[in-house]
Amino acid sequence: MTWLPEVCILLVCVYFSLLAHCFENVADVTKLTVSAGTNKTLQLPENSVSLTAYVIPAPETGETYTYEWQALEVPQNAETAKMDGKNTNTLHLSDLVVGLYVIKIKVTGNNKFGEAVINVTVLPPKRNNQPPQAIIVPSFQEVYLPNSAILEGSNSKDDDKIVSYKWEEVSGPLKQDDNLILTEQMLTLKDMVPGNYTFRLTVTDTDGATSSAQANVTVKKEKDYPPKADAGSDVVIHLPQTSLNLSGIKSSDDKGNLTYEWINFWR
């Protein structure tokens, strides 16, 4: 089939005319500036909120804007929120649960269009905080040098979480020790001197509430038990034997440092 040149020229003119008309229609669409306000944050038991769309410019005389609200994102495992007024300038959300809702608003007029997105965050209800309970184990202990003393605060309790531990020497002869760690659950006391000590533990929870407990430690000098002399069993000799050997090797002492002295008791 052969096209006449005049027909080809006519078809080309019609094509470009339609194309220009399409671009003209696109260019005629006016962008609307749309806002739904600032992002919202709620805390349960509050579970509803109203969102209002603001549009610039306002509709002309005799013109009406159409509105379309849409939920782009809802909390995981949650149903879509109840939405009232989806086709008005004010949307009312209710039955919200903990999590993030992303809401879009589209506004359309005569060759006019605009859209906006707003986030609604729902927080869990405020917890009724219970103060922590500081517990020191043991509450009293007696140690003999050179042994060390250990105070354990890990049994302290809270309805949420304990975030800090602080140990203090209330009374006692302990000298300042830069190597002493006073912010851990467990307090280890070394190189102590004899005397009576009182230590305080203060715990703080996530809400800043505190609780304190005290423990007493008595440090005594190292016990020194007397040595036990052992010269062996009684020995009987018969003349002409005039000598014998005696051994004190079985003598003992808790410290292990012995000196020996033999004395004759004639009878």
Number of C-alpha atoms within 10 A of each C-alpha: 3 4 7 9 9 8 10 11 11 11 12 11 12 12 12 11 11 12 12 12 12 12 10 11 11 11 10 12 13 15 16 20 15 19 20 22 14 11 12 14 12 19 15 14 13 15 16 18 15 14 22 14 19 17 17 11 12 12 13 10 6 5 10 12 17 14 20 16 24 15 15 13 14 20 17 9 6 11 11 16 18 11 16 14 15 15 15 16 20 18 23 15 19 15 13 25 24 18 16 17 21 16 19 18 26 21 24 17 18 14 13 15 17 18 20 17 19 19 18 20 19 22 17 13 12 9 9 7 14 12 20 24 20 23 21 23 16 13 15 14 14 11 17 16 16 14 14 13 19 16 22 17 23 15 12 22 17 21 14 14 13 22 12 15 21 17 23 14 16 13 13 16 12 16 9 8 10 7 6 12 14 16 15 14 19 18 21 13 15 15 13 19 17 17 14 15 18 16 19 17 27 21 27 21 22 16 15 13 15 18 17 18 17 19 19 20 20 17 21 17 12 12 10 9 9 10 14 12 14 12 13 12 8 6 8 6 9 7 6 6 7 7 8 8 5 11 10 13 11 10 15 15 13 12 11 9 8 12 5 8 5 8 5 5 5 4 3
